[in-house]
Structure formats: structure tokens, C-alpha cells
Amino acid sequence: MSSAQFVRPARASDVNTVVDVQVASWRAVYGALLPEDVTEALGGEEAREQFREQWTTALQSPPTSRHKLVVSTDEVGGVRTVTGFAAFGPAGDPDLWPATDAEVFALHVDPARAREGHGSRLVNACVDHLVDDGFGTVHVWVPEADNALRTFFEASGWRPDGARREIDMGSLLPMVRLHAAISR
């Protein structure tokens, strides 16, 4: 493992890499849970353009100062690269209080760089920022079926809070909400 791994705020120049990581990660996490045509469309140019617009807007005009986008990086062979990203801020679910409840909206690591500590660094950075912003609990939605993202969060101590939903992604994808208490 490199000693040059760290997390920093995302920059406009990171957006294309963030999109590449998102597409690769979604295919790895959701690929077996979705119809093949949906998985294929996630990497198409139309979807990539929507993702670019989403992350550019998140950087240029976030909904609040408590909404953040960070990237994990690593230096290999003298070249610094983005290996993953996380987006987080006040929770948006109607049963949560956005003053004290936060949400990790996205956390993705390049599947080729999985199990190198990037996900853990991203979660730790999210929690540090969220605690600094006064949040006491953080939530994340993950697929209900066995998958690497859910396993990662649960291995980090996050637990289901009883909330469920289904997302229509060409077929219904059952999701569960996990949570963790955070504080100083």
C-alpha cells in the first residue's frame, strides 16, 4: 500500500474520473442485480453526460455548504490518480431530520483498486466532515441483496434501521437504509 494515499475535496478536473469510477463501480455492485441492458446503459454516453452534469453541479453549486464531494487518491509511479469518491450531506428522507441526520449519497471505489483502503479512507473523511458540520447520525442506502457495498458498510459497523425502498432501474431493486452514530 502506498504511503501517498489520501482524501481531498473534489475538483472540476476530477469530474470525468469520478464518472468513470461511478460507472465501473455500479457495474461491479449492481451488475448482477439489474437487467443486462440497464447495466450496459449505465456506461453509455447519455448516462455519462448526465453523471458529468450531476457532479459538475455538485461542485459548482451544492445545495448547501454541508453538501460535499471528496475523492480518494493514490500516487503510483509518480502519478497521482483518483481511486474513488464520496458525496454526502444533510439527509433527504422525510423521516430524518437534516439538521442532525446526514446521508452518504454515493461512495464508490474503482473496482480495480478495491480492498486497498480507499473506501475506508472515504468513509472516515465523510464522518470527519459530518461531525464537524454538527451531524450525529449518518445513513446510506444500499442494495438489499448480498453485495460488496452492503458488506463493506456492515463490516464498518453500520446497521439496518428498518427503512426499505425499491428503485425502478428497469426492474425493481430493493434497497435498505443503513445507519451509524457519529459524534466527537
Rosetta silent file (secondary structure, phi, psi, omega in degrees, C-alpha in Angstrom):
SEQUENCE: MSSAQFVRPARASDVNTVVDVQVASWRAVYGALLPEDVTEALGGEEAREQFREQWTTALQSPPTSRHKLVVSTDEVGGVRTVTGFAAFGPAGDPDLWPATDAEVFALHVDPARAREGHGSRLVNACVDHLVDDGFGTVHVWVPEADNALRTFFEASGWRPDGARREIDMGSLLPMVRLHAAISR
SCORE:     score description
SCORE:     0.000 S_00000001
   1 L     0.000  137.740 -179.838    0.000    0.000    0.000 S_00000001
   2 L   -73.032  145.401  174.276    1.292    3.446   -0.889 S_00000001
   3 L   -84.864    0.704 -177.949    2.047    5.964    1.827 S_00000001
   4 L  -102.866   24.450  179.110    0.773    8.646   -0.558 S_00000001
   5 L   -89.521  132.400  174.910   -2.927    7.743   -0.274 S_00000001
   6 E  -158.088  172.053  178.568   -5.259   10.471    0.953 S_00000001
   7 E  -115.079  137.829  178.676   -8.699   12.052    0.577 S_00000001
   8 E  -141.817  164.302  174.509   -9.221   15.629   -0.612 S_00000001
   9 E   -60.149  142.763  177.926  -12.084   17.808   -1.825 S_00000001
  10 L   -69.506  153.190  178.283  -13.016   17.023   -5.425 S_00000001
  11 L  -121.586  161.669  177.968  -12.063   19.483   -8.151 S_00000001
  12 H   -56.294  -35.220 -179.285  -13.656   20.245  -11.502 S_00000001
  13 H   -69.216  -11.706  179.149  -10.754   18.436  -13.167 S_00000001
  14 H   -87.726  -13.569 -168.527  -11.781   15.239  -11.317 S_00000001
  15 H   -56.024  -47.054 -178.384  -15.298   15.015  -12.771 S_00000001
  16 H   -62.318  -38.611  178.068  -14.510   12.721  -15.728 S_00000001
  17 H   -68.916  -38.810  176.643  -12.606   10.326  -13.462 S_00000001
  18 H   -58.551  -43.657  178.611  -15.434   10.417  -10.907 S_00000001
  19 H   -62.972  -44.768  178.596  -17.826    9.403  -13.695 S_00000001
  20 H   -59.364  -43.794  179.585  -15.505    6.580  -14.808 S_00000001
  21 H   -65.088  -42.549 -179.872  -15.262    5.290  -11.220 S_00000001
  22 H   -60.142  -47.952 -178.220  -19.043    5.570  -10.765 S_00000001
  23 H   -63.139  -47.041 -179.583  -19.789    3.579  -13.915 S_00000001
  24 H   -63.390  -41.638 -179.158  -17.220    0.866  -13.134 S_00000001
  25 H   -68.466  -44.195  178.393  -18.369    0.609   -9.523 S_00000001
  26 H   -59.019  -41.825  179.082  -22.075    0.494  -10.422 S_00000001
  27 H   -62.499  -40.606 -179.232  -21.390   -2.300  -12.879 S_00000001
  28 H   -69.659  -43.181 -175.827  -19.480   -4.223  -10.205 S_00000001
  29 H   -80.997  -46.471 -172.498  -22.015   -3.641   -7.394 S_00000001
  30 H   -98.536  -12.652 -172.874  -25.316   -3.574   -9.284 S_00000001
  31 H   -50.525  -47.061 -178.484  -24.458   -5.575  -12.423 S_00000001
  32 H   -76.243  -12.735 -176.239  -25.761   -8.912  -11.198 S_00000001
  33 H   -97.656   -7.370 -175.106  -28.851   -7.259   -9.692 S_00000001
  34 L  -122.634  158.156  174.017  -30.077   -5.476  -12.840 S_00000001
  35 L   -59.862  147.542 -176.250  -31.148   -6.468  -16.339 S_00000001
  36 H   -57.361  -39.333 -179.209  -28.166   -6.604  -18.722 S_00000001
  37 H   -65.637  -32.879  178.049  -29.476   -3.769  -20.924 S_00000001
  38 H   -69.901  -45.217  178.225  -29.728   -1.464  -17.890 S_00000001
  39 H   -59.066  -42.019  179.422  -26.188   -2.313  -16.786 S_00000001
  40 H   -65.392  -41.405 -179.209  -24.967   -1.632  -20.315 S_00000001
  41 H   -64.614  -28.422  179.408  -26.843    1.702  -20.488 S_00000001
  42 H   -58.969  -27.553 -179.937  -25.148    2.882  -17.274 S_00000001
  43 L   -99.484    2.177 -179.889  -21.904    3.171  -19.232 S_00000001
  44 L   -71.762  163.559 -176.059  -23.420    4.748  -22.342 S_00000001
  45 H   -63.130  -35.732  179.353  -22.623    8.300  -23.376 S_00000001
  46 H   -63.168  -46.028  178.569  -26.073    9.615  -22.415 S_00000001
  47 H   -65.226  -42.864  179.565  -25.728    8.308  -18.853 S_00000001
  48 H   -60.307  -39.983  179.448  -22.123    9.516  -18.624 S_00000001
  49 H   -65.477  -40.968  176.754  -23.180   13.012  -19.692 S_00000001
  50 H   -62.566  -41.692  178.192  -25.911   13.074  -17.030 S_00000001
  51 H   -63.876  -42.535  178.332  -23.379   11.950  -14.416 S_00000001
  52 H   -59.119  -45.317  179.026  -20.899   14.667  -15.581 S_00000001
  53 H   -62.806  -43.464 -179.570  -23.609   17.316  -15.258 S_00000001
  54 H   -59.107  -49.400 -175.973  -24.635   15.987  -11.812 S_00000001
  55 H   -74.796  -32.444  175.164  -21.082   16.072  -10.396 S_00000001
  56 H   -63.870  -44.791  177.522  -20.202   19.393  -12.028 S_00000001
  57 H   -63.336  -41.553  179.355  -23.310   20.940  -10.444 S_00000001
  58 H   -58.658  -35.170  179.471  -22.473   19.315   -7.101 S_00000001
  59 H   -81.083  -43.057 -174.509  -19.084   21.054   -7.188 S_00000001
  60 H   -78.658  -34.947 -178.764  -20.124   24.409   -8.641 S_00000001
  61 L  -148.867   72.737  178.514  -23.358   24.967   -6.729 S_00000001
  62 L   -62.931  152.347 -178.206  -24.021   22.457   -3.972 S_00000001
  63 L   -58.236  -35.284  176.635  -27.486   22.690   -2.355 S_00000001
  64 L  -145.240  170.981  176.431  -25.894   23.763    0.961 S_00000001
  65 L   -71.358  -11.796  179.616  -22.436   24.315    2.405 S_00000001
  66 L   -92.020   -1.842  173.753  -22.889   20.972    4.182 S_00000001
  67 L   -90.681  128.534 -175.847  -23.053   19.036    0.883 S_00000001
  68 E  -137.858  154.341  174.733  -19.606   17.798   -0.097 S_00000001
  69 E  -130.561  121.957 -179.805  -17.849   15.719   -2.733 S_00000001
  70 E  -125.103  158.394  177.851  -14.446   14.230   -1.904 S_00000001
  71 E  -126.555  147.383  169.663  -12.064   11.921   -3.756 S_00000001
  72 E   -93.893  144.906 -178.759   -9.560    9.342   -2.605 S_00000001
  73 E  -133.877  162.420  176.139   -6.215    9.466   -4.369 S_00000001
  74 E  -148.591  149.663  176.104   -3.072    7.419   -4.649 S_00000001
  75 E  -111.895  119.938  178.675    0.325    8.021   -6.159 S_00000001
  76 E  -129.455  125.527  179.739    1.780    5.145   -8.128 S_00000001
  77 L    60.411   32.597  178.231    4.918    5.523  -10.205 S_00000001
  78 L    80.565    3.260 -179.474    4.948    9.262   -9.599 S_00000001
  79 E  -114.165  124.363  178.196    1.428    9.733  -10.978 S_00000001
  80 E   -88.282  128.869 -179.741   -1.414   10.796   -8.657 S_00000001
  81 E  -130.140  152.962  173.488   -4.779    9.287   -9.601 S_00000001
  82 E   -81.686  128.440 -176.997   -8.304    9.415   -8.247 S_00000001
  83 E  -110.262  -14.526 -179.013   -9.263    5.973   -6.951 S_00000001
  84 E  -174.432  176.310  179.020  -12.738    6.657   -5.540 S_00000001
  85 E  -154.689  162.142  174.900  -15.174    9.299   -4.368 S_00000001
  86 E  -143.258  141.309  174.510  -17.909   10.045   -1.857 S_00000001
  87 E  -121.998  134.512 -175.652  -20.774   12.540   -1.858 S_00000001
  88 E  -155.104  163.167 -179.957  -22.532   13.374    1.407 S_00000001
  89 E   171.043 -163.633  179.635  -24.611   15.983    3.190 S_00000001
  90 E   -59.143  138.740 -179.988  -27.873   16.506    5.064 S_00000001
  91 L   -63.649  144.271 -178.499  -30.236   13.528    4.827 S_00000001
  92 L  -106.511   -7.209 -178.851  -33.119   13.932    2.415 S_00000001
  93 L   -70.424  140.300 -175.186  -35.515   11.251    3.606 S_00000001
  94 L   -64.691  -19.830  179.262  -38.733   12.660    5.127 S_00000001
  95 L   -90.026    2.699  179.347  -38.394   10.579    8.308 S_00000001
  96 L  -112.415  157.148 -178.950  -34.949   12.039    9.061 S_00000001
  97 L  -103.529  111.254 -173.786  -34.002   15.470   10.438 S_00000001
  98 L   -66.837   -9.842  176.344  -31.498   17.181    8.076 S_00000001
  99 L   -76.369  -30.561 -176.732  -30.057   19.294   10.883 S_00000001
 100 L  -125.093  -15.676  178.976  -28.636   16.242   12.680 S_00000001
 101 E  -103.167  127.692  179.583  -29.075   13.316   10.247 S_00000001
 102 E  -111.216  168.361  177.525  -26.643   13.027    7.342 S_00000001
 103 E  -139.989  138.826  167.467  -26.530   10.777    4.306 S_00000001
 104 E   -90.019  109.568 -176.409  -23.766    9.339    2.178 S_00000001
 105 E   -77.360  -32.807 -179.836  -25.349    9.774   -1.249 S_00000001
 106 E  -154.140  139.614  171.853  -22.596    7.940   -3.106 S_00000001
 107 E  -147.415  112.425 -175.927  -19.438    6.075   -2.186 S_00000001
 108 E  -138.111  139.671  175.526  -17.595    4.321   -4.983 S_00000001
 109 E  -122.780  140.665  175.684  -14.089    2.955   -5.447 S_00000001
 110 L   -53.498  122.369 -177.973  -12.601    1.864   -8.744 S_00000001
 111 H   -55.096  -28.885  178.176  -13.131   -1.936   -8.676 S_00000001
 112 H   -70.598  -15.078 -178.981   -9.524   -2.393   -9.850 S_00000001
 113 H  -114.505   13.681  179.666   -8.435   -0.580   -6.652 S_00000001
 114 L   -64.872  153.213  176.340  -10.820   -2.305   -4.235 S_00000001
 115 L    66.277   26.218  175.544   -9.512   -3.659   -0.931 S_00000001
 116 L  -111.166    5.565  178.582   -6.645   -1.146   -0.820 S_00000001
 117 L    96.588   -2.694 -177.744   -8.188    1.017    1.928 S_00000001
 118 H   -65.906  -41.638  178.581   -9.690    3.716   -0.299 S_00000001
 119 H   -62.212  -43.587  178.966  -13.276    3.002    0.807 S_00000001
 120 H   -63.308  -42.351  177.196  -12.306    3.151    4.479 S_00000001
 121 H   -62.182  -39.841  178.904  -10.473    6.440    3.967 S_00000001
 122 H   -64.581  -45.552  178.783  -13.525    7.842    2.187 S_00000001
 123 H   -61.344  -44.305  179.641  -15.905    6.779    4.977 S_00000001
 124 H   -61.801  -40.558  177.793  -13.566    8.235    7.599 S_00000001
 125 H   -65.087  -42.204  176.680  -13.343   11.527    5.679 S_00000001
 126 H   -56.825  -51.255 -177.362  -17.145   11.649    5.356 S_00000001
 127 H   -61.341  -43.175  179.031  -17.572   11.096    9.090 S_00000001
 128 H   -58.013  -48.061  179.274  -14.925   13.726    9.953 S_00000001
 129 H   -63.233  -43.700 -176.882  -16.664   16.339    7.774 S_00000001
 130 H   -66.262  -40.426  176.352  -20.122   15.382    9.035 S_00000001
 131 H   -62.916  -44.547  178.066  -19.090   15.571   12.697 S_00000001
 132 H   -59.413  -31.588 -179.943  -17.505   18.983   12.022 S_00000001
 133 L   -88.175    6.044  172.147  -20.827   20.062   10.470 S_00000001
 134 L    89.157   12.500  178.828  -22.762   19.002   13.596 S_00000001
 135 L   -80.304  150.954  179.527  -24.380   15.754   12.443 S_00000001
 136 L  -115.049  -18.465  179.748  -24.991   12.946   14.947 S_00000001
 137 E  -140.281  145.455  177.298  -26.132   10.099   12.677 S_00000001
 138 E  -128.062  143.535 -176.599  -25.254    9.136    9.115 S_00000001
 139 E  -126.210  158.129  174.302  -27.273    6.960    6.727 S_00000001
 140 E  -151.756  141.851  175.010  -26.665    5.244    3.397 S_00000001
 141 E   -95.970  132.365  179.033  -28.927    3.321    1.006 S_00000001
 142 E  -136.183  156.698  175.389  -27.530    0.023   -0.309 S_00000001
 143 E   -58.949  141.899  179.658  -28.995   -2.875   -2.280 S_00000001
 144 L   -68.064  -37.679 -179.020  -30.795   -5.326   -0.022 S_00000001
 145 L   -65.340  157.051  177.730  -29.286   -8.356   -1.788 S_00000001
 146 L   -55.947  125.141  179.463  -25.847   -9.555   -0.845 S_00000001
 147 L  -158.848  163.255 -174.824  -23.329   -7.204   -2.472 S_00000001
 148 H   -63.909  -36.983 -177.672  -19.881   -5.715   -1.833 S_00000001
 149 H   -66.556  -46.522  178.771  -21.164   -2.236   -0.870 S_00000001
 150 H   -63.427  -44.820  178.911  -23.531   -3.507    1.799 S_00000001
 151 H   -58.506  -42.610  179.461  -20.904   -5.910    3.122 S_00000001
 152 H   -59.782  -51.503 -178.376  -18.368   -3.063    3.315 S_00000001
 153 H   -64.369  -42.433 -179.545  -20.659   -0.773    5.311 S_00000001
 154 H   -66.774  -35.133  176.283  -21.849   -3.532    7.637 S_00000001
 155 H   -66.880  -22.112  177.937  -18.247   -4.626    8.277 S_00000001
 156 L   -89.202    4.223  175.483  -17.610   -0.995    9.265 S_00000001
 157 L   100.064    0.130  178.283  -20.346   -1.187   11.927 S_00000001
 158 L   -76.335  145.653 -177.589  -23.318    0.274   10.031 S_00000001
 159 E  -132.793  152.310  176.146  -26.649   -1.470   10.670 S_00000001
 160 E   -60.965  141.593  177.560  -30.094   -1.500    9.003 S_00000001
 161 E  -106.838    8.293  177.144  -32.511    0.999   10.553 S_00000001
 162 E    97.501  -14.362  179.960  -35.664   -0.692    9.213 S_00000001
 163 E   -79.141  139.856  178.048  -36.233    1.617    6.230 S_00000001
 164 E  -137.075  154.874  172.387  -36.694   -0.025    2.822 S_00000001
 165 E  -157.570  167.046  175.519  -37.473    1.198   -0.677 S_00000001
 166 E  -123.876  135.299  177.361  -37.436   -0.032   -4.231 S_00000001
 167 E  -108.360  132.356  178.637  -35.773    1.783   -7.099 S_00000001
 168 E   -87.242  105.672  178.324  -37.032    1.166  -10.617 S_00000001
 169 L  -122.482   48.070 -175.177  -33.938    0.558  -12.737 S_00000001
 170 L    92.714  -27.259  167.913  -35.573   -1.499  -15.462 S_00000001
 171 L  -148.872  159.643 -177.239  -36.573   -3.904  -12.733 S_00000001
 172 E   -74.264  129.515  179.907  -37.295   -3.149   -9.103 S_00000001
 173 E  -111.847  106.102  178.687  -34.153   -3.055   -6.976 S_00000001
 174 E   -67.279  134.265 -179.439  -34.902   -3.479   -3.241 S_00000001
 175 E  -124.035  152.056  172.407  -32.769   -1.196   -1.071 S_00000001
 176 E  -125.555  150.551  178.560  -32.203   -0.977    2.685 S_00000001
 177 E  -100.999  127.431  175.649  -31.020    2.001    4.663 S_00000001
 178 E  -102.980  158.185  177.944  -28.064    1.520    6.993 S_00000001
 179 E  -145.560  161.017  174.620  -27.040    3.946    9.716 S_00000001
 180 E  -147.738  141.606  174.112  -24.241    4.681   12.151 S_00000001
 181 E   -79.486  137.285  176.853  -23.993    7.030   15.102 S_00000001
 182 L  -132.425  146.043  175.896  -21.215    9.597   14.814 S_00000001
 183 L  -170.998  170.289  177.413  -20.010   12.171   17.304 S_00000001
 184 L   -74.757    0.000    0.000  -16.907   13.750   18.751 S_00000001
